[in-house]
C-alpha cells in the first residue's frame, strides 16, 4: 500500500487546522471534524482497494528476437477483477541497456475486460537483453491510496541484426513496390549471357539468337533464350577495426554494416546468387562460404549475431592472403570499412589492388552527415570559420578517396550510415544489370 500526494495534502491540511487551536480554541472542533473525514475517506478507499477477490492480472508478450536498430513492439496484457473501473500505472523493468529510468504507462481498466497496451523499444547493439518484473499500481476511487501488484515476468530476448528490412522487402516484392523502400530499377545493357533453353521463334525475337542447327532439325525457326548470369559469388566482408566503433544515432558503424550485410545477403539469394560472409580484424574471425542452400540466411544471421570485436587496428594483408588461398572463383567482394583520410586509405590500397586482380572489389565507407550540415552553415565567428574550413577539408578528402579508388579500378560507395543498406543494394543491382560482376 502506498499513500498518494492527495492523501498527504488532506492530512497536512487537517493537522494545520488543529494547530490553529493554539491561537483560537474554536478551531479544535473544525480540526477534529476534518481529521475524522480524512480518516473515513482513507478507510473507504482502503476497503475498496482490498476487497476479497479483487485482483489484477498482468503479463508481457513480445517476440523472442528483436531487430537491431528498428522499433520492436512489446505488449502488456491486463485484466481487472475489480467490480468497478480502476485506473492503473504500469512499470515495466525494461533492460538496463535502454537507460529508461522514468518508464511509466497509464490506463483505465473496466471490470473483467481484457486490455492490451503496446510500446516500442529500439535497441542499438546486438546481444542478449533481460526484461525483469512487472509492477501494476491500482489507484483508489478517491486517489488517496495505491495498491501494488508485482508479477514475476523475467524473460530474455536476443537482439539480432536488423531483419525487419528483409520482411519489408518480401512484402514489397510481392506487390512489386520495391521503390517504396528506395530500391531502384536499373536499365539493363544488352541481354544475359547464360543459356536457358531453345524455343520457337516468334515475331519480335532477336534474329541474332536464331539457332540454325535446331532450325534444320525442327524444320522451323528456333532461337536461343538467354537469362541473367546466376550463381555468382557475393561476399560481404566486414572490417571490425578501430574506425568502426564510431557511433551515429547511438549505433556503431559496425552494427550498420552488419545490418546492411544481412540485407544484401537476402537480396543476393533472391537473385539466385551465392551469398558469403567474412569478418576480420587482426585475423579472420568468421567465414561463411558463398552458397545458396536453403539454410544460408539462417547461418549468416547466426554468425552476425555473435560477432564481437575489440576495435583494434585491422590487418588487410591477412585478408588478402586468406582470400587468395580460400576463394578461387571470381567474386564480388563488398568491403565495409571506414577511411578518415587519404593516409589511412593509401595504407590499405596495395592489398585492395591485389584483391581487385582476381575479384571485383566494392569498398563501402562512410561520410558524416554532421559535416555536411556544418559546411552548409554560414560561419559568423573565428571559431566557426575554423570549424567550417576543417569540415570542408575532411569532405574534400573523402571525395579524393573515391577518385583514387576509381583510378585503380576499385568501385566505391560513400554513404551516410542511415542510407547504407539501400545504397549497397542499389549498387549490387546496378553492377548486376551492367554485367560488371
Secondary structure by P-SEA (a helix, b strand, c coil): ccccaaaaaaaaaaaaaaaaccccccaaaaaaaaaaaaaaaaaaaaaaacccccbbbbbbbbbccccccbbbbbbbbbbbcccbbbbbbbbbbccccccccbbbbbbcccccbbbbbbbbbbbccccbbbbbbbbbbbbcccccbbbbbbbcccbbbbbcccaaaaaaaaaaaaaccccccbbbbbbbcccccccccccccccccccccccaaaaaaaccbbbbbbcccccbbbbbccccccccccccccccaaaaaaaaaaaaaaaaaaacbbbbbbbbccccccccccccccaaaaaaaaaaaaccccccbbbaaaaaaaaacccccccccccccccccaaaaaaaaaaaaaaaccbbbbbbbcccaaaaaaaacccccaaaaaaaaaaaaaaaaaaaaaaaaaaacbbbbbccccaaaaaaaaaaaaaaaaccc
